[in-house]
Amino acid sequence: MAGVRLTMAQALVRFLASQYVERDGAEQRFFAGCWGIFGHGNVAGLGQALRQHADLLTYHQARNEQGMVHAAAAYARMRDRLQTFACTSSIGPGATNMLTGAAAATVNRLPVLLLPGDIFASRRPDPVLQQLEVPSTGDVSVNDAFRPVSRYWDRLTRPEQLVPAALAAMRVLTSPAETGAVTLCLPQDVQTEAFDVPEGFLDKRVWHLGRPLPDAAALERALTLLRGARRPLIVAGGGVIYSGASVALALWAQASGIPVAETQAGKGSLPYDHPASVGAIGATGTAAANALAREADLVIGVGTRWGDFTTMSKSAFAEPGVRFINVNVAEPDAHKLAGLALVGDARATIGALAAGAYRVPATYAAEVTRRAKEWDAEGERLYTLGHGPLPARSEVIGAVNAIAAPQDVVVCAAGALPGDLHKLWRTRDPKGYHVEYGFSTMGYEIAGGLGVRMAAPDRDVFVMVGDGSYLMLAQELVTAVQEAVKVIVVIVDDHGFGSIGALSRSLGGDGFGTQYRYRTASGIGLDVEGPQGDVLPIDLAANAESLGVPAIRVRTIAELREALASAKRGTTSAAIVIEVDRYEGVPSYGSWWDVAVAEVATEDGVTAARARYEKARRAQRAHVRPPA
């Protein structure tokens, strides 16, 4: 039986508006709307359909295609991956602008639907404007670049192909194990072609998300390992938060005394002052967490993909007999570090492990308490350094943390700030910390903050961004103004790429090419203390003002506190710029990250750094021992 006759684009919009997800009895629409920038590749197809069906799927206008994907991914993360946006672009540069956003979403396992326009399927007007010509084949466009950064990719060359493609896309988008960017490439002629949409395709469809438990035998082996542990450590990743497992984890940690360290994505799994919380782990970890990691005999990873920052490039866990248990809904992550794989939902699996009624030895519990208290005192010291004449980044973080309410959210992504925030931000709510560090995308911050506030309009959002990252993608400030979405942007100005400057200096490179200074006779200068070329006269406050956001430059921590309080009382977005001392960093607390150093060089500093590198690499472990 023939269905309703619609263009492919009209059928797609109606399909998206009819998709719902359900978990734990709570049902909600999956797509909150569609971001888009129109061009010849989508204006007459999806553009027309979005206008015709504006009552079904809300359209949001963006300034940059990369930014709109970041906003969508941030929204999805804030909503525990149970809701997201579609994003549409024209062909050519509009499409490729979305590539970085797609990669960030996929790396971070966040669902985003990308709908780039594509070249004519008919190939009659060939080549069209913005078409990439490949002499050896006729079926390639720039959209093929999305293949490696998408969890599902398809090109629809006939309108009726929408039916199987859309259903496959939704399966991946709603899968906790497989989700990421999904790309459906839409040739501009096919978008406008009509077909008889099959009956039922446009009906309300609910995707039910369960809480699977691992195999019972695997759970019993894990409990056996746990019962034999003397110094266990839990590493909480983003899966704890997405699963809504924070309360279950807090109860288990309280009852068992097992300390909990957190990855960047997992920060907020416990309140910072929970008795079992020892803070951040890894290359940007706390003294407490990293010390416990070095001597842990059993490490239980919950919802972490074990990135190199978390494992300190596999040097964090030094106990020769250390074993791993990995709780993860994604099987590949569950098998990392040769761990005992518990493939299942984090909340459900934590409940099963907690039923084992394990309790750490009293001496270990006392050590955990002592280390946590020592770290809290160290954090307070860094918050109140009184450094001058320019303040330290840690003092800026302390001022923002003090003004933020427990439910408020800090957003960041790249530069020196994420490492300092990972150590120092005192998170009090599972959704209070939003740092995109899977891809650490420069330019994510403002667009991400926009998405966070749209997902949680009852929370204030503090976007902390360095000047280098700000200058890469500030345009979505205009979108925040247009959408009447309030974000408080704190721009930390250290005249360039502070994080890479510090890394370069530690590797003997003297920060080459990392400061924003005028070119001199010797080149672009080095990032060392002392006279260099003059600092570039960049007025970041004026820039933000020009984009429609009231802005102010402050010079002291006292002025910053006053400006933050004023911004929090306000009802519109605001930007605050403060200059910091780029050379006053937070200590590393014995952490290490594998960044290869030139094996031969003419600079003495590089040669010395290579020697330190060779020594540090001896601490790396293979982690291939069987779990039992």
Summary of the structure (lengths in Angstrom):
residues: 628
radius of gyration: 25.2
end to end distance: 58.5
largest distance: 79.1
contacts: 2338
relative contact order: 0.10
helix: 38%
strand: 18%
